[in-house]
């Protein structure tokens, strides 16, 4: 079994992981006993090169990923190395078609989240036939988790069920994660296993309110600090 958090944000979008460089990943490997690692930054693959190098140094497989903000909601795509579209530029159909053309593994993030989920489109046959899975558990969406668990998920029976922390700092990382039945460390083999519902096993509590609450202040503080430094740099260059 490979153990990894399937929904992770880093300093390359709006998170704090990798602010301390390689030591952050070392800490997570030791603390959470992960045996693979992925990042799914918002609409950017800018951190993939660094994350892959960090994983190579620690000897664990790296799975490239990106969380894409379609006009109707968010989708996580694995196997995408380079994403050039900004947030909400493409419709959901365009995102799914583009990613399928690139042979990505597609997972609908926090489906019933009021702000960022695709909501009832999750149950649309047009969506179901073009994605591989959906997040049954998402660490940043406690109430939508409950709503999804209470809903009739019969139309989704052939899809993989994922669990991801959607963490923006080290705090929530891996509290929700995936156990993947794959004995290979080759990325192509891992991606293939991630398409198979019998091999993907979500793990984590339905609710983890203490870690959910604690996850955001560190990331928020870092984002404010970065914006302040950027503002000072611009002012000094004027």
N, C-alpha and C positions, 0 to 999 in steps of 0.2 A: 504494500500500500504506500502511495505517496500522500503526504499530508501538506496542504498548503491553503493559505487564505486566498480566496478567489477574487476579492474585491478590495484593492489597496490603493490609496492615494499617497503620493510622495511630494517632496519639495518642488518637483517639476510641474505640479499643478497647484493644488491648494492644501497639501499636507505637510508634515514635518519629517517624515522618514527620509533619511539620508542627509539631514542637516548636520549630523555628526559623522558623515561619511560611512566607510565600511563598518565602523564599530556598531552602527545601528543594526545592520543585518547580522553581525556576529551575535549581538544581544538577543535578537529574535530567534535565531537558530538555537541558541542555548536555552532560552526561556521556554519557547513553545515547541521545541523538538520538530520543527518543520523540516521536510526533506525535499521540498521544491519551493520556488518563489515566483510570484508574478506581480506586476504593477499594472494598474488600470487607471491611469491619470485621465483627467477630463480633457478630451479632444486634443490630446497631444501624445506623441510617442517620443518626446524629447529626452525622457529619462531612461529609455530602453538600453542605450549603449552603456551607460554607467551601471545600471542594474545587472546587466549581463556580465560585465567585467567583475562586479562584486561577487556574483554567484560562482563564476569560474574560479575565483580566488578561494572560495569556501568549498568548492567541489559539490555544489548542488545544481540541479537543472533549473534553467530560467525559462519561463513561459511568457512571451511577449503579449501584451494586451493593451487595450484602450477602452475607456468608457465614452461612448459617443452620445452626444445630446442631439437626438433627432427632434423635429418640431413637435412631435406628439409625446416624446418621453425618451428615457435613456435605455441604451443597449450596450452590453459589454461584448467586445469582440476579441478573441484570442487568436494569435497567429498573425496579427497585423503588425508589420514592422515600421510602417511609415503612414501616418494619417495626416492629411493636409487640410481637411475641412474644419471650419470653425463651428462653434456651438450654434445649433438651431438653423444651420444653413440648408440641411437636407431633410426631406420628409422621411418618415419611418420606412416607407417602401423603398426609397432611394438608398437609405443606409443598408437595409437588408439585402437588396440586390447587389450593391457595391461590394459588401463583405462576402456574400456568397460567391461572387465572381472571383474573389481572392482566396476562396477556400478557407475562410475563417470559421472558428467555432463561435456561434452566436448565443448569448444568454441574456434574457430580458432582466434588467436590474429592477429591484423593488417594484414589481408590476403594478400594485394597487396604491402606491404612494400618490398622494393628491397633487403634489407639485412636480415630481420628477418621473412618475410612472406612466406607462402607456394605458393604464387602467383597463377598461373593458375590451380594448383592442387585444389584450392578452388572449382572449378567448375567440378571437377571429380566426377562421380557417386559413385566411391569407397569411396571417402572422405565424400560426402554429406550423404550417408546412415549410416555413423558411427559417425557423430558429431551431436550435438544438436543446435548449433548456431555459429554465427560469429560476429566479431566486425564491425558493420557498421560505428562506430565512435571510434577513438583511439586518445587520447590527445597527444601522442608522435609521431604520424604519420600524420601530417596535409596534405601533398600532397597525400599520398595513400588514405586518406579519400575521397578526390575529385575524384580520379581515380575510386574508388569503386562505388561512387554514380553515376558516369557517365556510368558505365558498365551495361551490360544486366544482371540483377540479377534474371531473371526468373527461372533459375535452382535452386535457393536458396529459393524459395517461401515458402517451408515448414519448414525452419529453423528459430530459434529465432534470433532476431537482438539485439545485445548488444552494450553498450557504456561504455568504461572504460577509466580512465585518463592515465593509464600506468605511474603513478606518481612515482618519485624517491625522492620526498620531500613533505613537507606540502603544497607547493605553488600550485601545479596543482591538488591536491586531490579533487575529487568530482566535478570538473568542467565538467566532463563527468561521467554519472552515470546511474544506472538502477532503474526504479520504478517497483517493482514486486507485482503483484496482489496476495497477500497471507496474510491471516488473522491469520496464525499460526506462532509461534516462534520456533517450533520444526525444527531442522535442516533437518530431513528427509522430512518434508512437504515443506520446502523451496526449497530443491534440486529438489523435484518433480515438483514444480511450475516453476523452472528454465528450465525445459524441454519443457514447454508449450508455444508456440509462442504467444498465446492470452494473456498470463499473464506477458510477459516480454516486458517492454517499455523502449527503449533507450532514453536518454535525454542529451542534450548538443549541443554546436555550432559545425558547420562543422570545423571551424578553431578557434583556440584560441592561436594565435601566442605570445602575451605578456606573458601568463602564461607558455606556452611551453618553451620559451626562458629562463624564470626565474626559471624553475623547476630544471635545471641541475647543475648550479653552487653550490648550497648548498650540493647536494649529492656528486659532484665531490670533493669539498673541504674536506668533511668528509672522503671520500675514501682515499684521499692523506694522511690525518692525520693518519688514521688507519694504512696504509702501513708504514708510517714513524715510528710509535710507535712499530709496529711488527718488523721492521728492527733493531731498537735500542735494543729491547728485545733479539733478536737472537744474536746480537753482544755482549751484556752483559753476555750472557750465554756461550759464547765460551771460 
